[in-house]
């Protein structure tokens, strides 16, 4: 039985079931936990929590307090917090970016917690997953580029977590671009965030093996798809549409994928999108068995795969419209000889993004980065992109420049 109490009535030993605030506004990743210290109560209070649903099945809880509480009829109670039904208002890139960074960080923590839970045999916290995907979708709807620009963030030793957030973000961006309503958008984003959950059932030494897999090892690796579908199908509230990205992200249009060798007519659009964003983020990431390719080279690879019938070529073209011909984080050389990092995609002029100049015309590194919007130049001759470079060849890391305030 659950009862709703005020924050002032909360005591050590009580089992919290639900808060009246978003979990993102508190230091706790879970709504369901037992209060073990006064400090936790103070943290909830400081986070603005006013009311809490507690589990009173515990006899010790009933006897430890004689406070007056009112019962909560769960079926009639509105969800906390409610999911917004209206599309968020559009905001500028610079305004949305700080919010997007917070959402990205939260999403990474949530998928890490979800995988740890499954690995340890605990229930998947779908409530937390759903809420963070909702916030990701809201960010994408307010500005399609802010959260997407953060998919350049990758870390070798936490590849699976970054990959999950990046592919979910990219899929949400594609869904928005295709005009998805909110419900299918959330289904797609949730499915992609959880699409690799089955890897929790694969031996860690196999996941981290350097070099190519042997035939028998690859067969074991392929099991992560069906294992993931089994995990998700047992989670309350997830319909078949949520499972499509998990089941189909390794299928191919020509029927050469796995686990069921389904061809295009048997695949959902979720699955077709999942395949593209999965390949894009995987190929652009450093792995134990290969060095990540540049975003530009990876887009060219996807074009080839589209023409060869491995992935959906039309969706590849839509994907390029989402990330840009020169995706954020790309290292480019201008016709002046200056090297720059792409900072923001200009949708109205795809070949003229906003860049951060990192060297001058002679190739010397600038002490202070300089923003230049190639689409808003008033002096002639205009600067434009002449070629693409691997940032390693310049000895720079794009994120070090993009995460700075440019002048």
N, C-alpha and C positions, 0 to 999 in steps of 0.2 A: 504494500500500500504506500502511495506517495502522499505527502502533505507539503503544502507551500507555506514557507515561513519567511519572515523578514531577516535581513542580514544581521540585525541585532540579536536575533534568537539563535543564530548558528553557534554550535558548540563543537569542541574537539570530540571526535569519535562518530560524528554524524556522517552518513553516506550521502553525498550530493548526487542527485540524478539529473538536474537541469538548472541552468542559470537563466536570468532574464536579460542577459547580455550575450553578445557574440563571443565565442571562445577566443577570437582573434584580439578582443579587447582585454583579455586577461592573460596572466602568465601560464595558464594551464592549457595543455593540448586536449584534455578530455573534460567533458562535462561530468562524467560519472567517476567519482573518486571519493575516498574517505578522508575527512579532515583529520590531519594528524598533528597539527600544531596551531597555536594562536596566530603565528605569522601568516599561515595560509588564509585565515579569516581576514586579517588585515590587508592582505594582497587583494582579496575579492572586494573588500570595502573600497580600497583605493582605486580599483578598476571601475567603480560605479555600479557594482551589483547591488540591487536593493532587495530582490526576492529570489529565493532558492527553493527548488523542489527537493525534498529529502525522502529517503527510504526509511520507513518506520517499522519495518518487519523485525528489525533487530530489537530484542527485548531490552538490551542494555540502553539503546537510544531512548526507548519509551520511558524507562525508569530514571534516566539521567537528567531529564528535564520535565518540568510540569507546565511549560509555557503553553499558551493557547495557540493552536494552529487550525487552519481550515483545510479540509481535504480538497484535492484536485482531481477532477474527473478527466483523465488523460484524453479520452476520445473527443471531448468537447473543448479542450483547451487549444488555443491557437499555437502554432509552432513558434518556438523562441530561438533565434529571431525570425521574423517572417521573411519569406523570399520576395524581393521586389517584383511586382507584376508589370510595372511600366519601365520602358527602356530608359536608361540613364541619359542625361543630357550630355551633348558633346562638349569636350573641354580640350584646350590646347595640349600639345605633346609635352611641353615643359611643365605644365601644371599636373598632368597625370603621371609623369615619370616617377616622382617620389612615392606616390601611392602604389604604382605598379611594382616598385622595388619591394615594398612591404608585403604585397600579395605574393610575389614570387618567392620571397623568403619563407612565408607561411606555408605555401604549397609544398616547398621542398621538405619542410619539417613534417608535414602531414603525410606525405608519401613515405618518408623514412619511418615514421611511426607505424604506418599501415603495414609496411613490409616486415618490420620488427614484430608486430603483433601476429601476423600470419606465420612467420618463422617460429615463433614461440608457442603457437597453438591457441592464441587468443582470438577473440572475435574481431572482425574488421569493423573499425569505427566509421561506418558509412555516414553518420551525421556530420562528422568533421570533414570528411572528403567532400560531401555535397556542399557544405558551406563554403569551403575554399574554392571549389569550382565555380560556385555562384559569384564569388568576388572576382575571380579571374574573368568570367564572362562580363561582369559589369565594367571592369577595366577596359576590356576589348571593345565593348559597346560605347564607352565614353570616348575612347581614342584607340583606333585599331593598331597604332604603331608603338605605343609606349611599352606595353608588356611584351609585345613581339620582339622589340629591340633587345630585350634582356635574354633572349634565347641564345645569344652569343656566349653567355656565361656557362662554363663547363669546368669540371674538375675531374682529373683522371681517376682519383681513388674513390669518387662518389658518382661515377658515371651513371649508374642506374637511376639515382634520384634526380639528377639534373636532366637526364634523358626523358624521364617521365613527365617532368614539369614542362620541358621545352616542347615535347610533342603535343601535349595537351594544349599549350598556348598556341602553337601553330595551327592545330586542328580547329580551335575556337576561332582563330582569325580567318581561316578558310571558310568555316561555317557562316561567320558574319558576312564575309564577302559574297557568299552564295545566297544570302538572304534568309538564313534559317530563323525560324521563330525561337523563342526562348527555351521551350521544352526540349526540342531536338538538339539545340545548342548545348544545353546542360548535359544531355545524354552523351553526346559526342565528347565533350570535355572530360566528363567523369570516366567514360570508357577508356580514353587515351591516358589519363593520369594513372589508371590501374592496369594498363594493357600488359605490363611486364610483371604483374604480381606473381605469376607462376614461377618466376625465377627464384623465388624464395624456396622452392622445392628442388632446386638443382644444386648439386654439390659445389661449394664455394671454390674449391680448387679447379673445377672445370670452368666456372664462370670467369676466373682470373687467369686461365691458362694462356701463356704467350704462344704465338704461332698458330698455325691452322689446326683445326680439329681433325682427328682421325674419324673414319666413317662411323664407327660405333659411338664415339663421343658426340658427333653431330646429331645422331639419332636421339641421344639422351637430351641434348640441348633443345631439340625440337619439341620435347615433351612439355616445355614451359607453357606452350600455347594452351593445350588441353588442361593442364594443371591449373592454369589461371582461370579458365572458363569454369572449372569445377568450383574453385574458391568463390568466384563472383556469383555463380548460380545459387550458392548456398547462403548468400548474404541477403537479408530481408530487404525488399523494396527494389531490387535491381531486375528490370525486365530484360527481355532478349536483346533489345536495342543497345543496352549498356554493354552487352557482351560482344557485339559486333567488332569493335576495334581489337579486342583481345584475340578473338577467333580468326580474324581475317587480315591482321597486319603483315603476315608473312605469305599470304596468298598473292598470286600474280594474275593479271588479266588473261594471259595466255594459258593458264592452268598449270604452270610449272612450279607453283609455290607449295606451301604446306600449311596445315596438316591434311587437308582434304583435296588438294589439287583442283580447287574450284576455279572456273573461268569467269569472265566478266559478267555474263548473264546471271550467274548464281551468287554474285557478290553485292553487298549493299554499298551505297555511296559512303557510308561511314568507313567501311573496310577499304575502299579505294583511296579515301583521304588518308587513312591510317598508314597505308603502305608508303605513300609519298612522304609524309612528315617523318615517319620512322627512318626511312632511308636517308633523308636529308640530314637529320640530326646525328645519326650514327656515323655517316661518312665524314661529316665536318668535325667529329670528335676524335681526340687522341684515344686510342685503345691500346691494350697490351699487345695487340698483333698488327696494328698499323698506325701510321701518323695521319692525323686528320687533314683532309683536303680543304682548300679554300671554299667559301660559299659559292663563289662564281663558278669554279670548276665543278662543284657538286650540282649546281643548277644545269650545267651543260650535260652532266651525266644523266640527270633525270630526263632531260630532253631526249637523249639517245634511248633511254629505257622506254620512253613514251612512244617513240617512232618504231621501236623494235617490238612493241606490244607487251612489254613486261608490266608496265603501269599505265594508268589512264592518261593519255596524252593531253586531252582537253583539260583535265584537272591539274596537270602540270603547268599549263599556261595560266590557269587561275591562281595557282600557288605562287608563280613568279610575280603576278600582280599584287600579291599580298606582301611578299618579302622584298620585292624590288629587284631590278636587274643587278644592282649593286647592294646586296643586303647590308644592314647595319653591322659594323665591325670589319667590313672589307677594307683591304689596304689598296689604295690606288695611286697612280702617278699621273699628275696633270701635264698638260702640254707645255707648261713652264719648267718642268723638271721637279716640281715640288711633290713630295710624298704626303699623302693624307689618309685619314681613316674616315669611312662613311659613318656619320652620326645619326642622320635621319633621312628617311625616304620621302621624296617629293612625289606624291601620287599624280599630280597634274603634269609633271615633267620628269618621267622616270629616269632619264639619262643625266639629270642634273640634281643630285642629292645635296643635302647639307653635309659638309665635311669638316674635319678638324685637321688643319695643316700642322704636320709634325716636323717637316724639314723645309728649308728655304730652297731657292733655285739652285744653289751650289751643292745641295745635299747635306748641309749641316743641320743637325737637330736644333729645333727651336727651344729656347729655354722656357717659353710659355706657349702653349698651344693656341691656335687662332682659328676661330670659327669662320667658315666661308660658305654661304648659300650660293651654290652654282647657278640656281634659278633666279637669283635676285642681284645680278651684277649690273652696275651702271657704267663701268669704265670699259673701254675697248682697247685692245682685243680682249675678248672674254676668255676666262680660264675654263678648260673642260677636261674630262677624264680621257687620258691617252691609253692607259694600260692598267692591268691588274698585277699586283705583286703579292707574294707570300710575305706576311709581316716578319717572319723569322729572318728573311734575307736582309731586312733593315735593322734587325736586332731590337724590335719593339713588340710590345704586347698591347693590342688595341684597347683592352679594358682599362689599362692604366691611363689612357688618354680620355676615353669616353666617360670614365667615372670622375674626371676632374672638371672643375669649372673653367671653361675656356673664356678667353677675353674677347 
